Amino acid sequence: MNPEHSARQRVCFVLQIKPDRLEEYRRRHAAVWPDMIAALQHTGWHNYSLFLTPTGQLIGYLETENFQLAQTGMRDEPINALWQSEMRDFFVQTTSKDPDQLMSPLEEVFHID
């Protein structure tokens, strides 16, 4: 096991993209703003990946030392507020929260290492 990764939490979450916005969501994520990527890396989002099903289920995965601190750090980044406002309409939501506030980690029940 790589010692650099041993102290990291593995976080997985699921969100839902509106079916009529899937192509645009893919297009936007093919060109994530460099400042947004830098902010994610700076605030502890490592090995961050998003996966999208044909029905719009979005599955996110990342590794971080502390997910709550990583989320809080991103909320303090000005670029994140702009990105969230741009992305808000892509998500099926039942609240008025930004998409990044809807991330609720799934329970990890198995890991091979």
Wavefront OBJ file of the C-alpha trace (Angstrom):
o trace
v 0.000 0.000 0.000
v 1.249 3.474 -0.873
v 1.814 5.359 2.446
v 0.795 8.638 0.780
v -2.725 7.274 0.318
v -3.073 5.383 3.622
v -4.232 8.430 5.618
v -6.731 9.543 2.988
v -10.450 9.032 3.163
v -12.057 7.547 0.074
v -15.291 9.413 -0.603
v -18.006 8.403 -3.048
v -21.258 10.311 -3.599
v -24.217 10.190 -5.974
v -26.150 13.111 -7.488
v -28.656 13.331 -10.334
v -28.244 15.397 -13.503
v -31.353 16.501 -15.403
v -31.781 14.196 -18.409
v -32.128 17.098 -20.849
v -28.806 18.604 -19.645
v -26.520 15.556 -19.975
v -24.695 16.589 -23.147
v -24.050 20.106 -21.897
v -22.862 18.746 -18.535
v -20.380 16.494 -20.354
v -19.222 19.400 -22.511
v -18.638 21.664 -19.512
v -16.613 18.990 -17.733
v -14.439 18.419 -20.775
v -13.146 21.953 -20.137
v -13.146 22.571 -16.375
v -11.638 25.964 -15.613
v -7.941 25.740 -14.647
v -8.599 27.949 -11.601
v -11.275 25.529 -10.429
v -8.923 22.555 -10.797
v -6.217 24.425 -8.894
v -8.672 25.272 -6.094
v -9.762 21.631 -5.796
v -6.162 20.457 -5.580
v -5.226 23.220 -3.123
v -8.097 22.333 -0.780
v -7.306 18.610 -0.659
v -9.389 16.999 -3.415
v -7.162 14.206 -4.750
v -7.872 11.553 -7.363
v -11.229 13.293 -7.997
v -13.340 11.647 -10.686
v -16.913 11.994 -11.914
v -18.809 9.231 -13.701
v -22.125 9.748 -15.502
v -24.690 7.098 -16.415
v -26.922 7.404 -19.503
v -29.853 8.183 -17.170
v -28.045 11.103 -15.504
v -26.854 9.486 -12.294
v -23.589 11.215 -11.380
v -21.137 9.249 -9.266
v -18.255 11.139 -7.736
v -15.113 9.742 -6.147
v -12.240 11.475 -4.398
v -9.559 10.919 -1.832
v -8.862 13.491 0.854
v -7.418 13.794 4.341
v -10.722 15.201 5.654
v -13.822 15.511 3.462
v -15.537 18.079 5.671
v -12.438 20.317 5.611
v -12.058 19.825 1.852
v -15.665 20.903 1.318
v -15.292 23.890 3.642
v -12.072 24.898 1.903
v -13.808 24.882 -1.478
v -16.716 26.957 -0.161
v -14.150 29.626 0.742
v -12.735 29.690 -2.807
v -14.260 32.521 -4.917
v -13.966 30.432 -8.102
v -16.149 27.743 -6.523
v -19.074 30.127 -5.988
v -18.958 31.034 -9.670
v -18.676 27.384 -10.766
v -21.571 26.325 -8.512
v -23.794 29.085 -9.870
v -22.966 27.922 -13.419
v -23.702 24.268 -12.565
v -26.778 24.660 -10.330
v -29.339 24.234 -13.132
v -27.861 20.910 -14.266
v -28.896 19.076 -11.092
v -32.177 17.578 -9.985
v -32.561 19.089 -6.527
v -35.128 19.111 -3.796
v -33.459 21.977 -1.925
v -32.011 25.372 -2.730
v -28.467 24.235 -1.919
v -25.577 24.399 -4.374
v -24.638 21.037 -5.923
v -21.468 20.788 -3.834
v -23.588 21.023 -0.658
v -25.700 18.053 -1.777
v -22.752 15.657 -1.686
v -23.440 13.060 0.951
v -20.785 10.349 1.165
v -21.890 6.771 0.669
v -20.894 4.163 3.234
v -17.851 2.199 2.146
v -18.505 -1.486 2.743
v -15.469 -3.019 1.028
v -12.015 -2.015 -0.128
v -9.522 -4.538 -1.465
v -6.507 -3.000 0.280
l 1 2 3 4 5 6 7 8 9 10 11 12 13 14 15 16 17 18 19 20 21 22 23 24 25 26 27 28 29 30 31 32 33 34 35 36 37 38 39 40 41 42 43 44 45 46 47 48 49 50 51 52 53 54 55 56 57 58 59 60 61 62 63 64 65 66 67 68 69 70 71 72 73 74 75 76 77 78 79 80 81 82 83 84 85 86 87 88 89 90 91 92 93 94 95 96 97 98 99 100 101 102 103 104 105 106 107 108 109 110 111 112 113
